[in-house]
Amino acid sequence: MKTKISMTGHTKGIGAAIYNSLENDFDVIGFSRTNGYNILKPSSMRRVVEESKDCDIFINNAYAPDSQNRLLHMFYKEWEFMPKHIINIGATSPDYPQYFGKDGFDEWMPYVSDKARLDYQSTNLSNRWKRGNCKVTNLRPHFVDTEAIDVHKRDSDEILTPLDVAYMVRWIIDQPVSIQIRRLDFCTGV
């Protein structure tokens, strides 16, 4: 029987790369606005959790203000004592405020704040892990070449591709069940 994975934001950018890289080897269910799931709406969030109850892994990818944090807590509340895994797609952007500059800071502050909170909450929940219970991983790529990155692209040598993120998600999934990766930061070889 294939491992069953659910994920948000599977139709564009990082999410599409993750979905496409996993769909041949896993049973993957995607939730996005294109198939009727708007994670800004609490009713859609509840549906995502409910429709993922038989899944082994949840990839918390889609960004919408406060939604990743809320989904993390909703899933963890349901899965805490089960041998399941929540993989959050975070970002290193909270560590690099200088990249946003004076003009971009206000525009990017909600995103950066949400990703910082996601990292903090992921760390706290992953510290509770005991073998047999739910794992929580926060995957923090450096800047990734998506539609959003053009606003503050600095040097093309610093930019990861969505496929780079997909490879790291697969690597995390492939680790032995006795190993929990709490947080993984990665960038290009600059």
Phi and psi restraints in degrees (value plus and minus 20) as a CYANA .aco file:
   2 LYS   PHI     -92.9   -52.9
   2 LYS   PSI     125.9   165.9
   3 THR   PHI     -83.3   -43.3
   3 THR   PSI     117.5   157.5
   4 LYS   PHI    -124.3   -84.3
   4 LYS   PSI     108.6   148.6
   5 ILE   PHI    -144.6  -104.6
   5 ILE   PSI     116.7   156.7
   6 SER   PHI    -137.1   -97.1
   6 SER   PSI     132.5   172.5
   7 MET   PHI    -174.4  -134.4
   7 MET   PSI     134.8   174.8
   8 THR   PHI    -120.1   -80.1
   8 THR   PSI     131.9   171.9
   9 GLY   PHI      46.3    86.3
   9 GLY   PSI      29.0    69.0
  10 HIS   PHI    -111.3   -71.3
  10 HIS   PSI     -16.1    23.9
  11 THR   PHI    -125.3   -85.3
  11 THR   PSI     -31.7     8.3
  12 LYS   PHI    -160.8  -120.8
  12 LYS   PSI     137.9   177.9
  13 GLY   PHI      33.0    73.0
  13 GLY   PSI    -150.9  -110.9
  14 ILE   PHI     -78.9   -38.9
  14 ILE   PSI     -64.8   -24.8
  15 GLY   PHI     -80.7   -40.7
  15 GLY   PSI     -62.0   -22.0
  16 ALA   PHI     -84.0   -44.0
  16 ALA   PSI     -61.4   -21.4
  17 ALA   PHI     -83.5   -43.5
  17 ALA   PSI     -63.0   -23.0
  18 ILE   PHI     -83.9   -43.9
  18 ILE   PSI     -70.8   -30.8
  19 TYR   PHI     -76.0   -36.0
  19 TYR   PSI     -70.4   -30.4
  20 ASN   PHI     -84.8   -44.8
  20 ASN   PSI     -52.3   -12.3
  21 SER   PHI     -97.4   -57.4
  21 SER   PSI     -39.5     0.5
  22 LEU   PHI    -123.3   -83.3
  22 LEU   PSI     -43.2    -3.2
  23 GLU   PHI     -82.2   -42.2
  23 GLU   PSI     -44.9    -4.9
  24 ASN   PHI     -99.2   -59.2
  24 ASN   PSI     -47.3    -7.3
  25 ASP   PHI    -125.5   -85.5
  25 ASP   PSI     -33.3     6.7
  26 PHE   PHI    -153.3  -113.3
  26 PHE   PSI     142.7   182.7
  27 ASP   PHI    -111.0   -71.0
  27 ASP   PSI      82.9   122.9
  28 VAL   PHI    -130.0   -90.0
  28 VAL   PSI     110.6   150.6
  29 ILE   PHI    -133.0   -93.0
  29 ILE   PSI     107.6   147.6
  30 GLY   PHI    -130.1   -90.1
  30 GLY   PSI     122.4   162.4
  31 PHE   PHI    -143.8  -103.8
  31 PHE   PSI     102.0   142.0
  32 SER   PHI    -173.2  -133.2
  32 SER   PSI     154.3   194.3
  33 ARG   PHI     -81.8   -41.8
  33 ARG   PSI     -51.2   -11.2
  34 THR   PHI     -86.5   -46.5
  34 THR   PSI     -42.4    -2.4
  35 ASN   PHI    -136.4   -96.4
  35 ASN   PSI       5.5    45.5
  36 GLY   PHI      74.1   114.1
  36 GLY   PSI      -3.6    36.4
  37 TYR   PHI    -139.2   -99.2
  37 TYR   PSI      87.2   127.2
  38 ASN   PHI    -126.7   -86.7
  38 ASN   PSI      85.1   125.1
  39 ILE   PHI     -90.8   -50.8
  39 ILE   PSI     -19.9    20.1
  40 LEU   PHI     -97.0   -57.0
  40 LEU   PSI     -37.6     2.4
  41 LYS   PHI    -119.2   -79.2
  41 LYS   PSI     106.1   146.1
  42 PRO   PHI     -74.7   -34.7
  42 PRO   PSI     -55.2   -15.2
  43 SER   PHI     -85.0   -45.0
  43 SER   PSI     -58.0   -18.0
  44 SER   PHI     -88.2   -48.2
  44 SER   PSI     -58.9   -18.9
  45 MET   PHI     -80.7   -40.7
  45 MET   PSI     -65.4   -25.4
  46 ARG   PHI     -81.3   -41.3
  46 ARG   PSI     -59.3   -19.3
  47 ARG   PHI     -84.6   -44.6
  47 ARG   PSI     -60.8   -20.8
  48 VAL   PHI     -79.6   -39.6
  48 VAL   PSI     -67.2   -27.2
  49 VAL   PHI     -83.4   -43.4
  49 VAL   PSI     -67.3   -27.3
  50 GLU   PHI     -81.8   -41.8
  50 GLU   PSI     -63.9   -23.9
  51 GLU   PHI     -97.6   -57.6
  51 GLU   PSI     -24.7    15.3
  52 SER   PHI    -125.2   -85.2
  52 SER   PSI     -15.3    24.7
  53 LYS   PHI     -80.8   -40.8
  53 LYS   PSI     -48.1    -8.1
  54 ASP   PHI    -112.0   -72.0
  54 ASP   PSI     -16.4    23.6
  55 CYS   PHI    -103.4   -63.4
  55 CYS   PSI     138.0   178.0
  56 ASP   PHI    -116.8   -76.8
  56 ASP   PSI     -48.6    -8.6
  57 ILE   PHI    -156.2  -116.2
  57 ILE   PSI     119.2   159.2
  58 PHE   PHI    -140.1  -100.1
  58 PHE   PSI     106.0   146.0
  59 ILE   PHI    -123.7   -83.7
  59 ILE   PSI      90.8   130.8
  60 ASN   PHI    -109.8   -69.8
  60 ASN   PSI      62.2   102.2
  61 ASN   PHI    -121.5   -81.5
  61 ASN   PSI     -68.2   -28.2
  62 ALA   PHI     -83.2   -43.2
  62 ALA   PSI     112.9   152.9
  63 TYR   PHI    -118.8   -78.8
  63 TYR   PSI     110.7   150.7
  64 ALA   PHI    -170.7  -130.7
  64 ALA   PSI     126.0   166.0
  65 PRO   PHI     -66.3   -26.3
  65 PRO   PSI     102.1   142.1
  66 ASP   PHI      46.5    86.5
  66 ASP   PSI     -24.6    15.4
  67 SER   PHI     -90.9   -50.9
  67 SER   PSI     -60.9   -20.9
  68 GLN   PHI     -81.8   -41.8
  68 GLN   PSI     -61.4   -21.4
  69 ASN   PHI     -84.8   -44.8
  69 ASN   PSI     -62.6   -22.6
  70 ARG   PHI     -86.5   -46.5
  70 ARG   PSI     -62.0   -22.0
  71 LEU   PHI     -84.8   -44.8
  71 LEU   PSI     -59.4   -19.4
  72 LEU   PHI     -74.6   -34.6
  72 LEU   PSI     -69.1   -29.1
  73 HIS   PHI     -88.9   -48.9
  73 HIS   PSI     -57.6   -17.6
  74 MET   PHI     -83.9   -43.9
  74 MET   PSI     -66.1   -26.1
  75 PHE   PHI     -86.4   -46.4
  75 PHE   PSI     -63.8   -23.8
  76 TYR   PHI     -83.1   -43.1
  76 TYR   PSI     -59.2   -19.2
  77 LYS   PHI     -79.6   -39.6
  77 LYS   PSI     -59.0   -19.0
  78 GLU   PHI     -98.3   -58.3
  78 GLU   PSI     -54.6   -14.6
  79 TRP   PHI    -125.8   -85.8
  79 TRP   PSI     -22.5    17.5
  80 GLU   PHI     -66.9   -26.9
  80 GLU   PSI     -64.2   -24.2
  81 PHE   PHI    -123.0   -83.0
  81 PHE   PSI       4.0    44.0
  82 MET   PHI    -137.2   -97.2
  82 MET   PSI     132.7   172.7
  83 PRO   PHI     -99.1   -59.1
  83 PRO   PSI      47.4    87.4
  84 LYS   PHI    -140.9  -100.9
  84 LYS   PSI     159.8   199.8
  85 HIS   PHI    -165.5  -125.5
  85 HIS   PSI     108.9   148.9
  86 ILE   PHI    -128.6   -88.6
  86 ILE   PSI     103.0   143.0
  87 ILE   PHI    -133.6   -93.6
  87 ILE   PSI      93.4   133.4
  88 ASN   PHI    -111.4   -71.4
  88 ASN   PSI     116.3   156.3
  89 ILE   PHI    -115.7   -75.7
  89 ILE   PSI      78.3   118.3
  90 GLY   PHI    -113.4   -73.4
  90 GLY   PSI    -167.3  -127.3
  91 ALA   PHI    -184.6  -144.6
  91 ALA   PSI     133.9   173.9
  92 THR   PHI    -106.1   -66.1
  92 THR   PSI     -22.2    17.8
  93 SER   PHI     -74.1   -34.1
  93 SER   PSI     -53.4   -13.4
  94 PRO   PHI     -82.2   -42.2
  94 PRO   PSI     -40.8    -0.8
  95 ASP   PHI    -105.1   -65.1
  95 ASP   PSI     -28.2    11.8
  96 TYR   PHI    -150.8  -110.8
  96 TYR   PSI      40.1    80.1
  97 PRO   PHI     -82.6   -42.6
  97 PRO   PSI     -43.3    -3.3
  98 GLN   PHI     -84.2   -44.2
  98 GLN   PSI     -41.8    -1.8
  99 TYR   PHI     -91.3   -51.3
  99 TYR   PSI     -40.4    -0.4
 100 PHE   PHI    -110.5   -70.5
 100 PHE   PSI     -39.5     0.5
 101 GLY   PHI      43.2    83.2
 101 GLY   PSI     154.3   194.3
 102 LYS   PHI     -83.2   -43.2
 102 LYS   PSI     -61.7   -21.7
 103 ASP   PHI     -93.8   -53.8
 103 ASP   PSI     -54.5   -14.5
 104 GLY   PHI    -111.5   -71.5
 104 GLY   PSI     -30.8     9.2
 105 PHE   PHI     -81.3   -41.3
 105 PHE   PSI     -69.7   -29.7
 106 ASP   PHI     -82.2   -42.2
 106 ASP   PSI     -59.1   -19.1
 107 GLU   PHI     -85.5   -45.5
 107 GLU   PSI     -59.9   -19.9
 108 TRP   PHI    -113.5   -73.5
 108 TRP   PSI     -28.8    11.2
 109 MET   PHI     -78.0   -38.0
 109 MET   PSI     -63.5   -23.5
 110 PRO   PHI     -80.2   -40.2
 110 PRO   PSI     -62.1   -22.1
 111 TYR   PHI     -82.8   -42.8
 111 TYR   PSI     -69.7   -29.7
 112 VAL   PHI     -81.3   -41.3
 112 VAL   PSI     -62.4   -22.4
 113 SER   PHI     -83.6   -43.6
 113 SER   PSI     -63.1   -23.1
 114 ASP   PHI     -83.0   -43.0
 114 ASP   PSI     -62.9   -22.9
 115 LYS   PHI     -87.9   -47.9
 115 LYS   PSI     -54.9   -14.9
 116 ALA   PHI     -85.3   -45.3
 116 ALA   PSI     -62.8   -22.8
 117 ARG   PHI     -86.1   -46.1
 117 ARG   PSI     -58.5   -18.5
 118 LEU   PHI     -80.7   -40.7
 118 LEU   PSI     -62.2   -22.2
 119 ASP   PHI     -83.6   -43.6
 119 ASP   PSI     -66.2   -26.2
 120 TYR   PHI     -82.3   -42.3
 120 TYR   PSI     -67.3   -27.3
 121 GLN   PHI     -88.7   -48.7
 121 GLN   PSI     -57.2   -17.2
 122 SER   PHI     -81.7   -41.7
 122 SER   PSI     -63.3   -23.3
 123 THR   PHI     -82.4   -42.4
 123 THR   PSI     -66.3   -26.3
 124 ASN   PHI     -80.8   -40.8
 124 ASN   PSI     -63.9   -23.9
 125 LEU   PHI     -91.2   -51.2
 125 LEU   PSI     -57.7   -17.7
 126 SER   PHI     -88.2   -48.2
 126 SER   PSI     -45.6    -5.6
 127 ASN   PHI     -88.7   -48.7
 127 ASN   PSI     -35.0     5.0
 128 ARG   PHI    -104.9   -64.9
 128 ARG   PSI     -28.0    12.0
 129 TRP   PHI     -82.1   -42.1
 129 TRP   PSI     114.7   154.7
 130 LYS   PHI    -152.2  -112.2
 130 LYS   PSI     125.4   165.4
 131 ARG   PHI     -70.6   -30.6
 131 ARG   PSI     112.9   152.9
 132 GLY   PHI      78.3   118.3
 132 GLY   PSI     -34.3     5.7
 133 ASN   PHI    -121.8   -81.8
 133 ASN   PSI     157.4   197.4
 134 CYS   PHI     -88.2   -48.2
 134 CYS   PSI     109.7   149.7
 135 LYS   PHI    -108.3   -68.3
 135 LYS   PSI     129.8   169.8
 136 VAL   PHI    -151.2  -111.2
 136 VAL   PSI     105.9   145.9
 137 THR   PHI    -143.9  -103.9
 137 THR   PSI     115.9   155.9
 138 ASN   PHI    -131.5   -91.5
 138 ASN   PSI      89.7   129.7
 139 LEU   PHI    -111.2   -71.2
 139 LEU   PSI      99.9   139.9
 140 ARG   PHI    -138.4   -98.4
 140 ARG   PSI      67.5   107.5
 141 PRO   PHI     -93.7   -53.7
 141 PRO   PSI     131.6   171.6
 142 HIS   PHI     -90.6   -50.6
 142 HIS   PSI    -187.3  -147.3
 143 PHE   PHI     -77.4   -37.4
 143 PHE   PSI     114.6   154.6
 144 VAL   PHI    -137.0   -97.0
 144 VAL   PSI     120.8   160.8
 145 ASP   PHI     -92.4   -52.4
 145 ASP   PSI      67.6   107.6
 146 THR   PHI    -147.2  -107.2
 146 THR   PSI     158.6   198.6
 147 GLU   PHI     -77.8   -37.8
 147 GLU   PSI     -56.5   -16.5
 148 ALA   PHI     -91.9   -51.9
 148 ALA   PSI     -49.7    -9.7
 149 ILE   PHI     -89.2   -49.2
 149 ILE   PSI     -44.1    -4.1
 150 ASP   PHI     -75.7   -35.7
 150 ASP   PSI     -48.7    -8.7
 151 VAL   PHI     -82.4   -42.4
 151 VAL   PSI     -56.9   -16.9
 152 HIS   PHI    -149.5  -109.5
 152 HIS   PSI       8.1    48.1
 153 LYS   PHI     -82.4   -42.4
 153 LYS   PSI     110.5   150.5
 154 ARG   PHI    -123.6   -83.6
 154 ARG   PSI     -81.5   -41.5
 155 ASP   PHI    -161.0  -121.0
 155 ASP   PSI     107.6   147.6
 156 SER   PHI     -80.6   -40.6
 156 SER   PSI     -40.9    -0.9
 157 ASP   PHI     -90.0   -50.0
 157 ASP   PSI     -37.7     2.3
 158 GLU   PHI    -110.5   -70.5
 158 GLU   PSI     -25.6    14.4
 159 ILE   PHI    -115.9   -75.9
 159 ILE   PSI     106.0   146.0
 160 LEU   PHI    -104.8   -64.8
 160 LEU   PSI     144.5   184.5
 161 THR   PHI    -121.8   -81.8
 161 THR   PSI     138.7   178.7
 162 PRO   PHI     -76.3   -36.3
 162 PRO   PSI     -53.3   -13.3
 163 LEU   PHI     -86.3   -46.3
 163 LEU   PSI     -52.3   -12.3
 164 ASP   PHI     -79.0   -39.0
 164 ASP   PSI     -62.4   -22.4
 165 VAL   PHI     -86.1   -46.1
 165 VAL   PSI     -62.4   -22.4
 166 ALA   PHI     -79.4   -39.4
 166 ALA   PSI     -61.2   -21.2
 167 TYR   PHI     -80.8   -40.8
 167 TYR   PSI     -60.7   -20.7
 168 MET   PHI     -89.6   -49.6
 168 MET   PSI     -57.6   -17.6
 169 VAL   PHI     -80.6   -40.6
 169 VAL   PSI     -66.8   -26.8
 170 ARG   PHI     -81.3   -41.3
 170 ARG   PSI     -61.7   -21.7
 171 TRP   PHI     -80.1   -40.1
 171 TRP   PSI     -62.8   -22.8
 172 ILE   PHI     -83.0   -43.0
 172 ILE   PSI     -65.9   -25.9
 173 ILE   PHI     -80.5   -40.5
 173 ILE   PSI     -56.6   -16.6
 174 ASP   PHI     -97.9   -57.9
 174 ASP   PSI     -23.0    17.0
 175 GLN   PHI     -92.1   -52.1
 175 GLN   PSI     133.2   173.2
 176 PRO   PHI     -79.0   -39.0
 176 PRO   PSI     132.1   172.1
 177 VAL   PHI     -83.9   -43.9
 177 VAL   PSI     -40.3    -0.3
 178 SER   PHI    -101.1   -61.1
 178 SER   PSI     -23.4    16.6
 179 ILE   PHI    -131.1   -91.1
 179 ILE   PSI     112.2   152.2
 180 GLN   PHI    -137.9   -97.9
 180 GLN   PSI     107.8   147.8
 181 ILE   PHI    -119.3   -79.3
 181 ILE   PSI      91.0   131.0
 182 ARG   PHI     -97.3   -57.3
 182 ARG   PSI     -62.0   -22.0
 183 ARG   PHI    -171.0  -131.0
 183 ARG   PSI     116.7   156.7
 184 LEU   PHI    -157.4  -117.4
 184 LEU   PSI      93.4   133.4
 185 ASP   PHI    -116.6   -76.6
 185 ASP   PSI     119.6   159.6
 186 PHE   PHI    -171.5  -131.5
 186 PHE   PSI     133.7   173.7
 187 CYS   PHI    -168.5  -128.5
 187 CYS   PSI    -197.8  -157.8
 188 THR   PHI     -98.3   -58.3
 188 THR   PSI     152.4   192.4
 189 GLY   PHI    -102.5   -62.5
 189 GLY   PSI      25.4    65.4
